[in-house]
Amino acid sequence: MKRLPVILFFSALMLLSSCKKDFSKITASDWNPNVVAPFIQTELTLRNLMGVDSSLQIGDDSLMVFYYQRDSILNITADNLVEIPDTVTSYYEFSLGDLTIGDIMQAASVTLNDLLPYVDPAVADTLSANDGNTTIFPPFQLQSPVTVDLSPYEQYETLTFSAGYFDIQITNQLPVTLTNIRFDIMDVVNNSVVQSVVLEQLFAGEVAHDTVFLKGKTLSNTFSYVIHSVESEGSYPDSVLIDLSKGLSLQMNARDMYVVSGVAKIENQIIYSTHEWVNLDFGDARLWEILFAGGELQYQMQSYLNLTLNILLQLSSASVDGVVPENNFDLPANSFYESSWGLANMDIDLTRDTNQPFNRMPIYLELVVQPTVNMVAFDSSDKVKATFVAKEMTAESVNGNLGKHLYLIDEDTLQLDLSFFDNITGQIIFDNPVLTFSYQNGFGVPIVAHTNLYGVNPITGDYLDFGIDSIVFNYPSTEGEVISDSLIFDKNNSNIVDFLAERPDKLIFSGDYQTNWNNDTVNFITRTSLLKANTEIRVPLVFSTTSLVFTDTVDFLNGQADIPVGSGALHLNVDNGLPFDLEISLLVPDSVTGEIIDHVDFDMIKSAVVDAGGNVLSPTQSDVTAVFNQSFIQNMSRANTLQLRAKTVTAEGGSIPVGLYSDYKLSVAISFEAKLQP
């Protein structure tokens, strides 16, 4: 039905084009302006119109039904009850990481007196002769490089930096402008250039700055400035004070330094401060608190550092008689330490880990590097290794109840195949969709599931909650018994109608389930026990709608531009056995832009006569017409496809839900009438 008017329309055009008549040779006297193509009849069932779709089924009464089924949406197998393990061993490694080095500063000056041996002798004599006098400062320039050595830094010998800066400050103390200033900061030990500095000019009294980025550099503690060029045009015609003790002031400040290796004096600093977690495996039980009757927690620390550490260990969520167990001790360079806590009467909160709030015992560790008097070698990869061994554990009591466990349901996505909706827009309100949740339960344990069940609209991305808050499973009363049951969710106890109106392409399922949720009953679980749940969605295609639009695109051969059609019409005689009113339009899209450039509209096709239940009683006959003019034919020459749009409304203006039965029929007879032009 969706393709029929287009196919018939072009069948009529082909009839005209196949006549092979030369219309230009017909005289006005024998011209017959009206041509009527033969009637064509066809009959389509609703099954033909909906197409082939594996998710569509036909019931015994011919009602079409959407059906989806998924096995094992929930599958819980048996595990042992809580078992206190005999031994739990945990290993940890702590790297030294980046260390900080305190800020340091060095200053140097290059005076006029220092520069005299490196300038023209006549200029040097003039400057020397006028030291302390106010006169014209002569022009000068360096004739060879000047080296200024800095004292070695005392805090280190060599360092490899992960961050930090050398801030360079250059001050012109002379009464004249200096130009073409070029110097290198040299690492003397490594004989390498740390930074080259170039200043085009520096006015009298002016201060300039530069920065050395230390990240990734390995440097010694000894530097020098190698000044390659300094020039001045002098002060002419002005007289200025010549003072040989003045010159260039060079100051280097080191700041924000972090280092990964080297030889240095190390300051006091925290290198590690956090919680580590000992995972106490209690099998299937999830415990929040445990009071031990006995056992021991041993710990060992092995240092591979050339540094002394002060270490604080604390069982931060535990207490013995109201006191938190802790130990503070020094771990000398490259040494070993071991000790233990008795677990008897120790009460431990196992919920502190927000990522897993059960069965996790926190141990707080703080590692502090002690300051060194002498230089020591270090590397950020140097390690401290720790071992914690909990052994011979026995429990006095637990909090969490052996049978009360909260299990998270991993998010699962169920892909729904609603492809028969692909060419349909508008809202559909299904009358009686049903989701069935069937299960088999061999656990002698009360279980409730708190579900998050929602769908996603593939077009808008909107989420819609299915509206199922909880599912309570029946459970067997004797060992070996298996309960088989099902839960049904429909429009009376869920949001399934609104849910399907959003046309989700997938169903997302998550949440949690809890055992012994309503009492402390005695449970029984065998190793072969399981709870397995399946789901199915059954949607009889019984619905109401006030605005449902089918759209289809049809290719056609564009070769009818030479037919002298002036105007015409498509006449449809329809026996509508479908429970819809139909408004059909034929749209012409531009083949380049896709813009709709023309259309023809058929008159309303009335729906079949239906009863109060939306069932078709008898077909309704309609004679409808779609009129077109010559410009419509011309516009078709700009298209290579046509779009057929059918807007439907269920009977009585959309107020009556109607069912789609596979044997509903639409019978159509169509003729094509056109006025030809000479």
Beta strands, then each sheet from edge to edge (+ up, - down):
strand 1: 34-36
strand 2: 40-45
strand 3: 56-58
strand 4: 64-77
strand 5: 87-95
strand 6: 99-101
strand 7: 104-111
strand 8: 134-136
strand 9: 140-141
strand 10: 146-149
strand 11: 156-172
strand 12: 178-187
strand 13: 192-202
strand 14: 207-213
strand 15: 218-220
strand 16: 223-232
strand 17: 239-241
strand 18: 247-264
strand 19: 269-279
strand 20: 289-303
strand 21: 309-314
strand 22: 318-320
strand 23: 326-331
strand 24: 336-342
strand 25: 346-349
strand 26: 360-369
strand 27: 376-379
strand 28: 383-399
strand 29: 406-415
strand 30: 424-430
strand 31: 434-441
strand 32: 447-456
strand 33: 463-465
strand 34: 470-473
strand 35: 483-489
strand 36: 506-515
strand 37: 530-540
strand 38: 542-555
strand 39: 565-576
strand 40: 580-589
strand 41: 596-601
strand 42: 609-610
strand 43: 616-618
strand 44: 620-629
strand 45: 641-650
strand 46: 658-659
strand 47: 665-676
sheet 1: 1+ 47- 2+
sheet 2: 1+ 47- 39+ 44-
sheet 3: 3+ 4- 37+ 31- 35+
sheet 4: 5+ 28- 20+ 24-
sheet 5: 5+ 28- 20+ 25- 22+
sheet 6: 6+ 18- 7+
sheet 7: 6+ 18- 11+ 14-
sheet 8: 6+ 18- 27+
sheet 9: 6+ 18- 11+ 15-
sheet 10: 8+ 17-
sheet 11: 9+ 16- 10+
sheet 12: 9+ 16- 12+ 13-
sheet 13: 19+ 26- 21+ 23-
sheet 14: 29+ 36- 32+ 33-
sheet 15: 29+ 36- 32+ 34-
sheet 16: 30+ 38- 45+ 40- 41+
sheet 17: 30+ 38- 46+
sheet 18: 42+ 43-
end
